[in-house]
């Protein structure tokens, strides 16, 4: 539905579809969804799923799934993983690093 709403330029339907997708995300499926062929193509979905991933990142099922994904990446099975990893590590860094004070002029 999200893909169709995007193609047809229907922002309200797109928001509803994104909310529906988000409501289906759990610690059991977030890694597979995050690295799916669908997610990396839509920046709003990727950002939303990255946030959900972060919320569940310490769950044992998530860490186990990430080990499997890293193995697939190493075998070259997830060609689009660079897009996902860039956003994922950016989000994790944002949460781990304290904000820097503004530079003095």
Rosetta blueprint (number, residue, H / E / L):
1 X L
2 X H
3 X H
4 X H
5 X H
6 X H
7 X H
8 X H
9 X L
10 X L
11 X H
12 X H
13 X H
14 X H
15 X H
16 X H
17 X H
18 X H
19 X H
20 X H
21 X H
22 X H
23 X H
24 X L
25 X L
26 X L
27 X L
28 X L
29 X L
30 X H
31 X H
32 X H
33 X H
34 X H
35 X L
36 X L
37 X L
38 X L
39 X H
40 X H
41 X H
42 X L
43 X H
44 X H
45 X H
46 X H
47 X H
48 X H
49 X H
50 X H
51 X H
52 X H
53 X H
54 X H
55 X H
56 X H
57 X L
58 X L
59 X L
60 X H
61 X H
62 X H
63 X H
64 X H
65 X H
66 X H
67 X H
68 X H
69 X H
70 X H
71 X H
72 X H
73 X H
74 X H
75 X L
76 X L
77 X L
78 X L
79 X L
80 X L
81 X H
82 X H
83 X H
84 X H
85 X H
86 X H
87 X H
88 X H
89 X H
90 X H
91 X H
92 X H
93 X H
94 X H
95 X H
96 X H
97 X L
98 X L
99 X L
100 X L
101 X L
102 X L
103 X L
104 X L
105 X L
